[in-house]
């Protein structure tokens, strides 16, 4: 891989990460809508069948956010 393609991948990852943070905070700066709630039972079903990373991607949250939500609900992963 060339240096330019690595730089492009890094910029894409940063932009994707920033979008994830905005979505978790309720959308872009012009949106006042809160993030949608996640059903804990459904989240656990996804984690048990797909794994933590795939479940987090399916729910549109980060792995760390999903783990924290499940831990808070008394279901540590």
C-alpha positions, 0 to 999 in steps of 0.5 A: 500500500502506498502512503497516500492510501494509508492516509485516506484510510486513516481519514475515513476511519476518523470521519466514521468515528466522528459520525458515530459520536455525533449519532450517539449524542443525538445527531448533527448539530442541527438535529435536536432528536435524541438517540433511539433507545436500544432494547437490552434483550435484543442487544444480548441476543445479537451479542450471543449470536453474532458477537460483540463487534457485529452486534454493536455495528448492527445497533449503530453504536460503538463496542464500548458503548454497547458494553457499558449499556449492557453492564449498566443493565446488569448483563456484563459481556 
